[in-house]
Amino acid sequence: MTSLNELKKDLLKRADVRAEYESLAEEFSIAEALIRARSEADLTQTELAERMHTSQSYIAKLESGRVSPSMKALQRYAAATGSRLKISLERAVSP
């Protein structure tokens, strides 16, 4: 049986899959940062939703990348997790 890591490694050898994966990297990094902030604040999605005055399903959508958060949503998320929102732009690496 192939492990998930082995499957990912094999799939990323394909140029088309790698290009699509890399195009989604920014979305994944936002979701990862949100989940990390919630985890470090030791909050469940339900607890965070209560602090943000929203629904648990909205938190789940934010953390899965199914919705793109607005700046206001990111600010509220940061405040509710006791985090500081920091956004930066970095020069893209040329191929």
Residue, then its C-alpha position, 0 to 999 in steps of 0.5 A: m500500500t502506498s503512503l500519502n507522502e509517497l503518492k504526493k511525491d510521485l504525483l509531484k513528478r508530473a509537471d501539470v500536477r506540480a504546477e497546479y499544486e504550486s498555484l494553490a500554495e498561497e491558499f494552503s499557507i493562509a489556511e495553515a496559518l489560521i489553523r495554527a493560530r487557533s490551535e496555539a490559542d487552544l480553541t475549537q472551531t466552535e469556541l472561535a466562532e463564538r468569539m467571532h460572532t459567526s458560525q462554526s461552519y464559516i470557520a471550517k470554510l475559512e480553514s479549508g480554503r473553501v472561502s477567501p477571507s476578507m481583510k476584516a475576517l482575518q482581523r477578527y480571526a486574529a483578535a479572537t485567537g490573540s494573534r497579530l495579523k501580519i501580511s507581507l508581499e515577497r518577491a517571486v522566485s524566477p523559474 
